[in-house]
């Protein structure tokens, strides 16, 4: 086959065009910092980067979610801290108010602070988030969760718990509902609750009691009824019953044991006075402060009212201790959630770093390689141009010399 000058010319022009195309590609890679300028450059690599982009977007969203939840839980932690400080102060006041040497003016001063604490507790329960929604109303963020009507505080939210996704396989609870946080305090000692009848006329006060034989303890209701100032009967009143299970002679401060538990009564009960023992139940934080305030309003000139005040204040102290323990448990749960967010965020950031690096390896320009390739193509183009120029100048006379 004969190779003509025209063939060499077309070949040279084609090679120059290819070199110029390569030069343009490497110049674009250097100027943009990206190896993949057009999808046609490497369809398989482009498809991989699209998948990586989708995964990276999810990672960014998960990190944003975690940060939002952390901010919400940090605000809730502030509420827990304030709530703990307030209940500690209420306990100090209740112990102080138990003293019989206080004057009526002293009790009025304490009562004024207790009423202020009642308002503070309601404010904590109705805390708003920065976006204006109520923190403790469940899924009903626009609804004020708690309202005061007389001495009763009512909950208007729901029991919905909101979860936020932190990774493809992990999520965390965002909220604590108001009823769970403020209305599930166990009264008494957590197992049973003691109290004195409001109709008692003596000065007897019953303590909180203890369970000293768990295997014999049953969740039943009992009454200790005084048949005289010195004698009592223990009545099983569970489900409306009225059967005596034991009786005894009263000793001031002495133990009274039955049903695997022991209580003691101090002071001087009167005939027909009644003291109750019943399974613990849920109460709300607000009622504790309200009971305290009502005890301070009793006329202490009557021995029976003094006993009622002491009984109420004893119960208030027990219930405050239960509240502090419960809030601490909720606080610990919140701390565990925040730690879970931190751990998941670290793992997500590590995965994101790997995905970013993988994407960079595929898409980003290797400047040393690109510059080397650019130099090579420019030298190649120059060589082709010189060869082409010489071919253009050559003629038959050059070969005949």
Phi, psi and omega in degrees: 000134181272130178260117185264168176299323181296325177296313179300322180295313179297320180297316181296317179298318179297317180293323177295321179296318179295319179296319179296322178296317178295319179299316179298321180296312182290326175296320178295319178299319181289320183286325182266340184078009182240136177281326183264098181274317180235149178306329182288346181300318179198086184306320181295317180294321179297318178298321179294317180294327178295319177295319178295321178300317179298317179294320180294323177297320177296317179300316179298320180294320178297318179294321176296317178301313181299320179294321179295316179295319180300318178297318179296314181291328177296320177294320179294325177297323176298320178297316179300317180297316178296320180296318178297314180299319182293317179291327175298318178294321179297323178294317178302317181293322181293323177292318178297319183289344180287346182290134179280353182271355180290144176274170177299323178296320178300317181291326177294322178296316178296319180299322179296320179290323178297319179296324177294322177296322177303317179293321179298317180299320179292323177296317178300317182293335181255029179299140176256150174277168180303334179273007174093355180276155178282134188288326191246028181255018180070230180274357183261064187299336181273352184263128176295119190290324186234141176224150181256127176230100186069239177261002186253132175255128182247147179259131184243002177275195176237185183257017183287134175253134182257132178245145181239136182284129179252340177199183180299333186236004183233144175216165183222148179284130183276324193232159165245128181285155183297321181294324180292321185277321189252349187235019180235039176276126177281130181274174181066224178260014180094339178250315176215163185232134179250153178197168176248143179297142178292347180268358181299144179246350179273188182252017182288143178227130180262142179276182184285340178076166179220157171265113182254354176218081185305327182292338180260355183281134175232145180282082180233168179251136182224159171232139170258108185254129180271115178277344172203180180294342185242354184232148180218161172235149176254120186248130173276109182252017179301133179054038176080011180291169182208042184254132178284131179252346180191168176210167181190174177260131186288135171233126182303117179079001181283157181286143173236111188245137176188161175052031179076011181230164178225132174233167174220149179240133178244161184092196182237098176294157176253163176304137180077002173292147183229137175236138188249147172229119184220156177303143178299150178222170179283136172231170178254160182299324186294325181292333179296312178294324180293318177299320178300311182299319180294324179296326180289339182275353182291145177283109185282001179289342177261132180300323181295323178290324176299318178296318179297320179296314179297318180298314180297317182293324175300315179294322179299314180299315179300317182289328175294317177300318178296321179296314180299319178294319181292315180297322178298320178295317178294323179296318179296320177298319178296318178299323178295322178294320179294321177295322179297319177298314181299315180297314180295322179296320178298316180294318179296319179296322178295316178297318180298321179298316180295317179295319178299316181294318178299316179295319180297319180299325181280318193257324188281150182288134167270101190299320180298316180292317182295318179294319178298315179295322179296315178300317181298315182292324178293320176294320178298315180299318180296320179295318179295319179299316180296317179297317181296320180296319179295322179295324180292329183275341184285150178213179180298327181294331178295327181279339182273352181292000000 
